[in-house]
């Protein structure tokens, strides 16, 4: 069962429990739909190879889906999605005096 995305530092983390489903990493498909939805599909682990399960995660607007990675380990799938960090850099713009046209 999927849980809501967890915000951690510079990323969002998605956890999917695959315990007891006997799923290989190459049987897991991660897709991006639209701007902020991640879909995780995997075989249900039964004898029917068409028994696919699907988890959908709607991410916040500051999720950066070009920076996504996934690791499957000991029955847990961990998906990390980067976060867009707003720039807090302050800039000063110099104003120059213009010359009048003749």
MIKOLPA-387269 format. One record per residue (C-alpha): residue number from 1; residue in three letters; x negated, y negated, z. Coordinates in nm, 2 decimals. Each point is the difference from the previous one (the first is absolute). Layout:
N
[pt NUM, "ala", [X, Y, Z]],
...
% end
This chain:
102
[pt 1, "unk", [0.00, 0.00, 0.00]],
[pt 2, "unk", [-0.14, -0.34, -0.09]],
[pt 3, "unk", [-0.03, -0.29, 0.24]],
[pt 4, "unk", [0.01, -0.37, -0.07]],
[pt 5, "unk", [-0.32, -0.16, -0.12]],
[pt 6, "unk", [-0.24, -0.09, 0.28]],
[pt 7, "unk", [-0.18, -0.33, -0.03]],
[pt 8, "unk", [-0.37, 0.03, 0.09]],
[pt 9, "unk", [-0.25, -0.27, -0.05]],
[pt 10, "unk", [-0.05, -0.05, -0.38]],
[pt 11, "unk", [0.24, 0.28, -0.10]],
[pt 12, "unk", [0.33, 0.18, 0.04]],
[pt 13, "unk", [-0.02, 0.37, 0.08]],
[pt 14, "unk", [0.27, 0.26, -0.10]],
[pt 15, "unk", [0.00, 0.34, 0.18]],
[pt 16, "unk", [0.19, 0.30, -0.14]],
[pt 17, "unk", [0.01, 0.32, 0.21]],
[pt 18, "unk", [-0.06, 0.30, -0.23]],
[pt 19, "unk", [-0.07, 0.25, 0.28]],
[pt 20, "unk", [0.10, 0.36, -0.08]],
[pt 21, "unk", [0.09, -0.08, -0.37]],
[pt 22, "unk", [-0.32, 0.16, -0.14]],
[pt 23, "unk", [-0.05, -0.28, -0.25]],
[pt 24, "unk", [-0.32, -0.06, -0.19]],
[pt 25, "unk", [-0.12, -0.35, -0.06]],
[pt 26, "unk", [0.05, 0.03, -0.38]],
[pt 27, "unk", [0.37, 0.08, 0.06]],
[pt 28, "unk", [0.06, -0.35, 0.15]],
[pt 29, "unk", [0.10, -0.28, -0.24]],
[pt 30, "unk", [-0.02, -0.36, 0.11]],
[pt 31, "unk", [0.17, -0.26, -0.22]],
[pt 32, "unk", [0.06, -0.37, 0.01]],
[pt 33, "unk", [0.35, -0.12, -0.09]],
[pt 34, "unk", [0.06, -0.37, -0.07]],
[pt 35, "unk", [-0.21, -0.25, 0.20]],
[pt 36, "unk", [0.01, 0.14, 0.36]],
[pt 37, "unk", [0.13, 0.36, 0.01]],
[pt 38, "unk", [-0.22, 0.31, 0.04]],
[pt 39, "unk", [0.16, 0.34, -0.08]],
[pt 40, "unk", [-0.17, 0.32, 0.13]],
[pt 41, "unk", [0.12, 0.33, -0.16]],
[pt 42, "unk", [-0.11, 0.34, 0.10]],
[pt 43, "unk", [0.10, 0.36, -0.04]],
[pt 44, "unk", [0.22, 0.12, 0.28]],
[pt 45, "unk", [-0.23, 0.30, 0.06]],
[pt 46, "unk", [0.27, 0.26, -0.08]],
[pt 47, "unk", [0.00, 0.27, -0.27]],
[pt 48, "unk", [0.20, -0.23, -0.23]],
[pt 49, "unk", [-0.26, -0.23, -0.18]],
[pt 50, "unk", [0.28, -0.25, -0.08]],
[pt 51, "unk", [0.06, -0.07, 0.37]],
[pt 52, "unk", [-0.15, -0.34, 0.01]],
[pt 53, "unk", [0.04, -0.24, 0.29]],
[pt 54, "unk", [-0.03, -0.38, -0.02]],
[pt 55, "unk", [-0.09, -0.27, 0.25]],
[pt 56, "unk", [0.05, -0.37, -0.09]],
[pt 57, "unk", [-0.18, -0.29, 0.17]],
[pt 58, "unk", [0.10, -0.36, -0.05]],
[pt 59, "unk", [-0.30, -0.21, 0.08]],
[pt 60, "unk", [-0.02, -0.37, 0.11]],
[pt 61, "unk", [-0.06, -0.27, -0.26]],
[pt 62, "unk", [-0.36, -0.03, 0.10]],
[pt 63, "unk", [-0.08, 0.36, -0.09]],
[pt 64, "unk", [-0.27, 0.03, -0.27]],
[pt 65, "unk", [0.09, 0.31, -0.20]],
[pt 66, "unk", [-0.32, -0.02, -0.22]],
[pt 67, "unk", [-0.19, 0.11, 0.32]],
[pt 68, "unk", [0.16, 0.33, 0.09]],
[pt 69, "unk", [-0.16, 0.33, 0.11]],
[pt 70, "unk", [0.11, 0.33, 0.15]],
[pt 71, "unk", [-0.14, 0.28, 0.20]],
[pt 72, "unk", [0.16, 0.33, 0.09]],
[pt 73, "unk", [-0.14, 0.17, 0.31]],
[pt 74, "unk", [0.13, 0.27, 0.24]],
[pt 75, "unk", [0.36, -0.04, -0.11]],
[pt 76, "unk", [0.01, -0.38, 0.00]],
[pt 77, "unk", [0.00, -0.22, -0.30]],
[pt 78, "unk", [-0.15, -0.35, 0.07]],
[pt 79, "unk", [0.06, -0.27, -0.26]],
[pt 80, "unk", [-0.18, -0.33, 0.04]],
[pt 81, "unk", [0.13, -0.31, -0.19]],
[pt 82, "unk", [-0.20, -0.32, 0.01]],
[pt 83, "unk", [0.14, -0.32, 0.13]],
[pt 84, "unk", [-0.03, -0.34, -0.17]],
[pt 85, "unk", [-0.17, -0.23, 0.25]],
[pt 86, "unk", [0.09, -0.37, -0.04]],
[pt 87, "unk", [-0.30, -0.23, -0.03]],
[pt 88, "unk", [-0.03, -0.23, 0.30]],
[pt 89, "unk", [-0.28, -0.20, -0.17]],
[pt 90, "unk", [0.06, -0.37, 0.03]],
[pt 91, "unk", [-0.11, -0.21, -0.30]],
[pt 92, "unk", [-0.04, -0.38, -0.03]],
[pt 93, "unk", [0.06, -0.16, -0.34]],
[pt 94, "unk", [-0.19, -0.32, -0.07]],
[pt 95, "unk", [0.18, -0.28, -0.16]],
[pt 96, "unk", [-0.20, -0.22, -0.24]],
[pt 97, "unk", [0.08, -0.35, -0.11]],
[pt 98, "unk", [0.10, -0.02, -0.36]],
[pt 99, "unk", [-0.11, -0.28, -0.23]],
[pt 100, "unk", [0.27, -0.22, -0.15]],
[pt 101, "unk", [0.05, 0.04, -0.37]],
[pt 102, "unk", [-0.08, -0.30, -0.22]],
% end
